[in-house]
Amino acid sequence: MTDFTGRWTLRGAVSHDPDVAYESEDEIRMDAVIGGTRLDLEVLLHKWLAGETFDAEPPLGPASGLTLDIGDDDTFTESGTAEVEWFCEEGVLEAKALPFDGRIVTTPVGAHLLLHDAVTEPASADGHRYGDVRLRLDDGDTQITDTVVLDGDRLRRTVSVVTDEMYLSRVRYEYGRA
């Protein structure tokens, strides 16, 4: 049994697409500026997928309709419907939730929700590894991480997305114990 074990119901959600400026001092290296922080683009992508925040994220709005069941064996099942932005199993942004099932893999970076058939050592199309960050999806154009963390009696879920190796999106969800 883990601390995540149990039934969780959706209480809130918010989407966030931060402004990022891209700058290059030469033709080899690309930097990104986000929230006043300048980083090498590859470093930014890794940190973003690991769930780091670089600017003010909007507050959660009320949301309901989904139930997340997490078993003793770190598998999960999600059911229900909700009018929240959602990156489905194929990485497409949907206007409502399309629940899926999977497993939780915990690394030093955090607890990652993965599809049952996802590999545990993902690599992007160019072979770059993200270390302890586990990708739920990497189709060559879109990379998605889906992490969960406990905050008191709440489960916070963060879905971080990188598209075309430069566009960032994030959807945060908050669940309470059922």
Buried (B, 14 or more C-beta within 10 A) or exposed (E): EBEBBBEBBBBBBBBBEBEBEEEEEEEEEBBBBBEEEEBEBBEBBBBBBBBEBBEEBEEBEEBBBBBBBBBEEBEBBBEEEBEBBBBBBEBEBEEEBEBBBBBBBBBEBBBBBBBEEBEEEBEBEEEEEBEEBBBBBBEEEBBBBBBBBEEEEBBBBBBBBBBEBEEBBBBBBBBEEE
